[in-house]
């Protein structure tokens, strides 16, 4: 039961993160809510942070599977 819960949790978390990445990409591509260069840099930083979180999820899953 716990394993299926963990898989479902990860799937839903990844889905939410991907939705956030999509919003940031849209903001950058369409210029939405990007009024100056500092805002642009913040949006790019958010995108990078979300990508990092997805990589960390993969690393955690790999570590746990080795136990």
Short mmCIF file of the C-alpha atoms (twelve columns), coordinates in Angstrom:
data_MODEL
# 
_entry.id   MODEL 
# 
loop_
_atom_site.group_PDB 
_atom_site.id 
_atom_site.type_symbol 
_atom_site.label_atom_id 
_atom_site.label_alt_id 
_atom_site.label_comp_id 
_atom_site.label_asym_id 
_atom_site.label_seq_id 
_atom_site.Cartn_x 
_atom_site.Cartn_y 
_atom_site.Cartn_z 
_atom_site.pdbx_PDB_model_num 
ATOM 1  C CA . UNK A 1  0.000  0.000  0.000   1 
ATOM 2  C CA . UNK A 2  2.751  2.441  0.930   1 
ATOM 3  C CA . UNK A 3  4.580  1.845  -2.341  1 
ATOM 4  C CA . UNK A 4  1.479  2.602  -4.430  1 
ATOM 5  C CA . UNK A 5  0.848  5.719  -2.313  1 
ATOM 6  C CA . UNK A 6  4.423  6.890  -2.907  1 
ATOM 7  C CA . UNK A 7  4.101  6.352  -6.649  1 
ATOM 8  C CA . UNK A 8  0.795  8.228  -6.743  1 
ATOM 9  C CA . UNK A 9  2.270  11.069 -4.668  1 
ATOM 10 C CA . UNK A 10 5.273  11.380 -6.974  1 
ATOM 11 C CA . UNK A 11 3.063  11.311 -10.069 1 
ATOM 12 C CA . UNK A 12 0.829  14.094 -8.747  1 
ATOM 13 C CA . UNK A 13 3.796  16.168 -7.581  1 
ATOM 14 C CA . UNK A 14 5.472  15.841 -10.981 1 
ATOM 15 C CA . UNK A 15 2.225  16.857 -12.663 1 
ATOM 16 C CA . UNK A 16 1.970  20.011 -10.537 1 
ATOM 17 C CA . UNK A 17 5.606  20.906 -11.187 1 
ATOM 18 C CA . UNK A 18 5.168  20.380 -14.937 1 
ATOM 19 C CA . UNK A 19 2.136  22.677 -14.877 1 
ATOM 20 C CA . UNK A 20 4.204  25.362 -13.155 1 
ATOM 21 C CA . UNK A 21 6.990  24.924 -15.713 1 
ATOM 22 C CA . UNK A 22 4.431  25.329 -18.485 1 
ATOM 23 C CA . UNK A 23 3.132  28.564 -16.933 1 
ATOM 24 C CA . UNK A 24 6.633  29.980 -16.616 1 
ATOM 25 C CA . UNK A 25 7.422  29.017 -20.221 1 
ATOM 26 C CA . UNK A 26 4.231  30.730 -21.398 1 
ATOM 27 C CA . UNK A 27 5.090  33.843 -19.401 1 
ATOM 28 C CA . UNK A 28 8.535  33.958 -20.964 1 
ATOM 29 C CA . UNK A 29 7.420  33.157 -24.497 1 
ATOM 30 C CA . UNK A 30 4.501  35.582 -24.539 1 
ATOM 31 C CA . UNK A 31 6.038  38.265 -22.352 1 
ATOM 32 C CA . UNK A 32 3.260  37.898 -19.790 1 
ATOM 33 C CA . UNK A 33 4.103  39.530 -16.461 1 
ATOM 34 C CA . UNK A 34 7.646  40.247 -17.648 1 
ATOM 35 C CA . UNK A 35 7.990  43.987 -17.496 1 
ATOM 36 C CA . UNK A 36 11.744 44.312 -17.129 1 
ATOM 37 C CA . UNK A 37 14.974 42.343 -17.165 1 
ATOM 38 C CA . UNK A 38 14.930 41.591 -13.438 1 
ATOM 39 C CA . UNK A 39 11.485 40.010 -13.794 1 
ATOM 40 C CA . UNK A 40 12.746 38.011 -16.766 1 
ATOM 41 C CA . UNK A 41 15.689 36.743 -14.713 1 
ATOM 42 C CA . UNK A 42 13.341 35.760 -11.889 1 
ATOM 43 C CA . UNK A 43 11.126 33.786 -14.287 1 
ATOM 44 C CA . UNK A 44 14.159 32.017 -15.764 1 
ATOM 45 C CA . UNK A 45 15.313 31.229 -12.223 1 
ATOM 46 C CA . UNK A 46 11.927 29.732 -11.391 1 
ATOM 47 C CA . UNK A 47 12.113 27.533 -14.447 1 
ATOM 48 C CA . UNK A 48 15.581 26.337 -13.474 1 
ATOM 49 C CA . UNK A 49 14.430 25.674 -9.907  1 
ATOM 50 C CA . UNK A 50 11.491 23.557 -11.057 1 
ATOM 51 C CA . UNK A 51 13.824 21.574 -13.316 1 
ATOM 52 C CA . UNK A 52 16.144 21.042 -10.354 1 
ATOM 53 C CA . UNK A 53 13.265 19.718 -8.244  1 
ATOM 54 C CA . UNK A 54 12.386 17.187 -10.938 1 
ATOM 55 C CA . UNK A 55 16.026 16.049 -11.052 1 
ATOM 56 C CA . UNK A 56 16.061 15.706 -7.260  1 
ATOM 57 C CA . UNK A 57 12.958 13.514 -7.400  1 
ATOM 58 C CA . UNK A 58 14.784 11.213 -9.813  1 
ATOM 59 C CA . UNK A 59 17.857 11.146 -7.565  1 
ATOM 60 C CA . UNK A 60 15.771 10.311 -4.492  1 
ATOM 61 C CA . UNK A 61 13.956 7.548  -6.322  1 
ATOM 62 C CA . UNK A 62 17.294 6.119  -7.475  1 
ATOM 63 C CA . UNK A 63 18.715 6.219  -3.935  1 
ATOM 64 C CA . UNK A 64 15.642 4.557  -2.475  1 
ATOM 65 C CA . UNK A 65 15.619 1.817  -5.076  1 
ATOM 66 C CA . UNK A 66 19.183 0.863  -4.109  1 
ATOM 67 C CA . UNK A 67 18.170 0.161  -0.501  1 
# 
